[in-house]
Amino acid sequence: MEKLMQYVWQHRLWISQAMITVDGRKVQVIDPGRLNTDAGPDFFNAKVKIDGEMWVGNIEIHVRASDWFRHHHDEDVAYDNVILHVVEKDDIEVRRSNGELIPQMCMPCSPQFSQQYSRLVGSASSELPCADEISRLPSIYLTDMISTLGYERLYSKVERIEALLQRFSGDWNEVCYVLLARSLGFGVNSDAFERLALATPLKVMAKHSDSLTAIEAMLFGQSGLLDKAPDDDSYVATLKTEYQFYEHKFGLKQPTSLGWKMARMRPQNFPHRRIAVLSALIEGGFSCASKMMSAKNIEEVQQLFNVNLSGYWSSRCSFNAIGGGGAKGLSDSSIAILIINAVVPVIYAYGKLQGDDDACNRAVEMLQSLKAERNSIVELFTRAGIECKDAFTSQALIELRRQYCETRKCLYCRIGHRMLAKHARKQI
């Protein structure tokens, strides 16, 4: 509740006519001050007129006035320069260390504001309580919001890439390998694929990149999926023998509890087949990083992932049964997901770190040239009236849902702010 009160103060969402101290003096806020996120009063350097007299200092906000003592502000001289104590409940008066009474005011905000906030943050996780507001947003407002969120999502991915670059001493190929592996998990198995990639370094497999069997042996052995494969399969027997050799040679450590998920999944999306695709990308030398950077358009990038599987995996999706496979390793929609989650972030991160604006623009243009993703999040916002034509927009909507809706950060969302502001100043 205190955070909500700080939000009201920061954004001037009070009812001006109700700005009166508990002892009846009129309050006029010239400057609400600067929000303090560290220790000390909530807002610094505010300017407030109380009965026409200008006060300059800090603002402290509490749910109950008695919280002043519960938080031991009466023992801290840093609070002596508080010029106004804003509270929801006036249950006690507060004074400075020299005995002076600190002006106190109950937060002048309409009950509808709190009710609207409770409706937003208290809704079921599957709902979109702001759907009605979204449908009434002006198009220019919506376009600006989508653009901001799309770039927010790119920036967060750039931060992740920067962390990986530091981990791999600036090796872009290792970074691309980990990102592609994670992307091949397609959400459900993303964490497992990333852990597999981190436990099976590209530089190790590069020593045997001329042998697809060696690469598959290391990846399948590290994945734990080989442990559950049937022993009477000659291909499986070969992989197990090869893995034992490379495990000893390179000191490989199999990650524990990868937790592969396959329930209610189409066989073509089983992790076995995705590992086979990753192996095919590594065979002959993994050079995706340079190829991504030099790609001029979306067609060139798509061509990078037109992987044809041969031999065992051309007719299988797992170790247990023949059928359901096919030579084509990835569907067009799967390739699009790899571009969205791996290629575009890498190109954008490279452009940002190198000061190459053309690369950044090229990455954004790739997103805008791809069709929007089809998932429950996009469908949720589409039903609310947001038209989603391309992947840049669908990525923006995913960012909105993940970072604001699901975390209940309605106060920091433009749509939430618009709704709350509309109710805040309604007369009591």
Disulfide bonds with the S-S distance in Angstrom:
none
